[in-house]
Every structure is written in structure tokens, then in C-alpha cells.
Amino acid sequence: MTRNERYARILDFFRVHQPHAKTELHYGDPFHLIVAVILSAQCTDKRVNLVTPALMEAFPTPQAMAGASFEDLYPYIKTVSYPNSKTRHLIAMAQKLVADFGSEVPSDIDALMSLPGVGRKTANVVASIVYDKPVIAVDTHVFRVSHRLGLSDGKTPEAVERDLEKHIPVADRGDSHHWLILHGRYICTAHRPKCGQCALKAWCKEGPF
């Protein structure tokens, strides 16, 4: 099976069985989303969704968060991973939004990556969800699933991103990130993957585990 055939069959499966995949992060506006994605680094979406309602009620705008002190914001996110660094990143990110972007979350990938706490994955998630940019964010789930399904042999997230964007049509890229991340989160897990439940096992290059 060629790689093009592999992509075609896997994408066809997802189009039929999971046509409307969405992020599991809860958010109300672009600022809320970028805060949630920053908090989700090495943390579960479930945990992030537990802390963001109170956080965003207290600091609903970039201006409000930009004016917060570490002591103001930290208690709201102390139960997520790496709360000290994320507190500093959120405050600095909000300050830069206010100072450089008129308090608006930018759509440009490089502009997003200029924000504290925002790497390429976070920038791609925000650009894809909010602005329908044809980009694919590669997190640990997407990286793992892409290798196991033979979609990429890339050694870095950026290399996997290039492979995915080369082979996945523009119209499918927004959904594809969610297809792969959800498959990795619930079926093709890092430890003890549920191969017996996997509808894609015919195309897996590494399993069964």
C-alpha cells in the first residue's frame, strides 16, 4: 500500500464515522481559547475545563488578565500542570495582546507564536479553530498516531506537520487534527492502546501491542 493510498483510506474512514470532530476544550471567544490551549500543555482537557470557567469570569478580557498579578491569577490555575510558569505566561501573553495587537488574538501563525507561552502547536490550534487556517497542530497524540498509522516517519513535530499537510487536503485539515488527537486520546493511547477496539488496525504499522 502506498502512502497516498493509506491516507485516502484513513481519511475516508474518519469522514464517514467522525465527520464533525471538534476540540474538547470549552471556550467562548478567541481569547478564552488561547488561554485554554496554553493551560492544556501537558495537562488534560478535562482538567482545563474545570478551571477555566472561574478563571475567565475573573479575567474575561486581555485587559483584565494583563492587569493581574501572579498572586491574583495563580490560585485559579494551581491544579493544572506547571501552574507557576503558566501563570507568568498567561499574564505576559495578555499584556502583549493589549500592547501589540489591540487586545485581539491575531490570526497569523508567526504573530501568535510571538505571544509568551504560545508555541507552534498552540498557534496552529488557535489559527485552525478560530480562523479556519489550513494548518494541523501536532501534539503528542497526533505525533504518535501519525507514526503508528504510517502517515509520517518525521522525527520532529514540525516534520510530521509537513507530512500531514502535504497529504491531507485543505478542506480536511481542520478536522484531521481532531480526528487524530481523539483517536490517540481514546483508542491509540501511549500505554495499553485499545487495538481490539481500533477500526484502523488494518492500516497500523506498529500494532497490535
N, C-alpha and C positions, 0 to 999 in steps of 0.2 A: 504494500500500500504506500503510495506516495504521500508526502506531507500535505500536498494540496487536497488529496482525497480524504486524508484524516481530518483536516479542518472542515471540509464540506460535510462529512457525516456527523461530526460532533456538533457543529453549529446547527445543522438541520434538527438534531435531537432537541437542543435547547429551544430553538424557535417553536417547536411543536409543544414541548412539555413545560416550558417555563417562559412564555412569551413576554411577560411583563415583570421581569425581575427588578427590584428596587433596593436601595440601601435600607438597612435595618436601623440606621441611626435616625432618631426623631429630630426634626428641626422645623423652624417656622419661617426662616429667611436666610439669605446667604451668609450673614454674619453668624447666625446661630449654627449653620452647617460647618463653617470653617472652625469654629470653637469646638464643635463635637468631633470633627475629624482630628484635630490636634490632640484632643483628650484620648482618642481611640488608639493612639500609637501604643502597641504592646499592652493593650487593655481591651476587654470585651465590649462590644456594642451594648450589651445588656447593662453593664456597669455604668457606661457613659450615659445611657438613657435614664438611669436612676438619679444621676447628679445634675444633669443639665436643666431640668425644669426650675429648680430653686436658683441655680447659678444665673440663668438667663432672666429670671424675674428680678434678681438683684442688680444685674448688669445687662440690660436689654439692648444696649447700643454700644458701638465702638467708643463713643464719648464717655459713657458711664464706666466701661471697663478700663479705658485709658486713665481715668482719674482714680482708679482703685490702688490701694497699697497692697503689698504682699500679704499683710495681716488681714486685710479686708477679704481677699479672694481665696486664700488658701483653705479656709475651713469648708468651703463649698466643694472642693475637689480633692480633699485629703484622702479619700478612699480609692482614687484611681491610681494607676501605676505612675511612679515618678512625679508625685504631686509638686515637689519643690521646683523642679525645672519647668514643669508645665505651667505653674502659676506665673513664673517670670516670663515665659514665652507668651502667654495669653495677654498679659499686661503690655508687653513690648509690641506685640502684634497689633493690638488695638491702638496703641499710641501711633504706630506707623500708618495705620489706616487713616487716622484722623489727620496726621501731619502731611502725608504724601498722596493720599487718594480720596480726599474729600469725604472720608468716612464710608466709602463704598468699597465692597470687595471687588477687586479687579478681575477681569476675565482672561487676561494674558498670563500664560504659564510663567514666564520669567518674572513678571510683576508679582505674581502670587508667591513665587519662590524667594522673593526679596523680603518677605514678611518673616519675622522671627518665629521659629517653630514650624515653619512650612517647608517641607522637602518636596521632592518631585512627586512622590506618591500622593501626598495631601493636595498638592496643586492640581494634579490630574483628576483627583476625585471631585474637587470643587468645580473645576472647569467643565468636567463632563456632566455632572448633575445639574449645576446651576445654569451653565451657558451652552450646553449641548455641544461642547467641543469634541471632535472625533479622536479622543485620546483614551488610553487604557492605563489605569493605575495598577501597578504591580506590587502587591504586598506579599507577605509570606505565604498566604493561601494560594494566590494566583501563581506565584513562583513555583510552588510545589506541584500544583495540579498541572501546570503547563509542561513541566518535565515528565511527570508520570504519564500523561496522555500523549507525549511525543509531539507537543506543539512547539517546543523550543528546547534547544540544548544550551541556551545562553547561560553564562557563568555569573552574570550580574542582573539585577532587576532591570537596568537600562537595556541590556541585550535582549532580555525576554520581552520587554515592551516593544522593541523594534521588530522582533519576530511576529508578535501578535498583531501589531498594526500593519505589517506587511501583508499578512494573510487574511485578516478579518475585514470585511467590507465596512466602509464608513458608517453605513446605516445600522450596523450591528455592534459597533464598538461600545456605545454606552451600556447596552445590555450585557455585553460579553464580560465586562469587569464583574458585574454582579453574578452572572452565571458561574464564573469560575470561583469567585470568593465564597459563594454559598455552597457550591459543591465541595470546596475544601473545608469549609466550616462544619458541615453536617455529614458528609459521606467520606470524602477522601482526606480524612484527618491525618495529622502528622504521626500520631501514635494510634495503633489499632484501627486503621481505616476499615470502613464497613464494606469490604469488597463484595460480600454476599448480597448487599442491597444496591450495588452500583450498576446502573443501567448503561454505563460507559465502559464496563470492564473488558468488552471485546476489543477495545482500542487502547487499553492500558499497556504501557511498555514495561512497567516495573512490577505490577502485582501478579497474582494475589500475595498479600503479605501474611 
